[in-house]
Amino acid sequence: MRTGSEPATARSALRARFWLCMWGLAWAVFGTAAFAVAGRPGWAAACGVLWLVVTADLTVVLRHIRQGPHYQPGRDVPPYRPPDSGPPYPGRPYRRPPRHRHP
């Protein structure tokens, strides 16, 4: 159900991001070392920059994981306030709320 507050209540899959960062970190370190040994300084520098970006992202992910339920609530915590039960206007089928025209 869409509530209109998704940007404020969105949750990220932090554990998936953590493992993707670890995978990227391993390849960036390997690429930096391999290109440096092969005598390709440009590619080694590119992998080194990627290594820094992945490390920064990993730092942010770990910080959010450590902050606890505020950023990564469990499955029992809803991402938004549940809607009230029943139709919004008792006795009538659901319709859009009336629009008030302002002069």
Secondary structure, 3 states (H helix, E strand, C coil): CCCCCHHHHCCCCHHHHHHHHHHHHHHHHHHHHHHHHHCCHHHHHHHHHHHHHHHHHHHHHHHHHHCHHHCCCCCCCCCCCCCCCCCCCCCCCCCCCCCCCCC
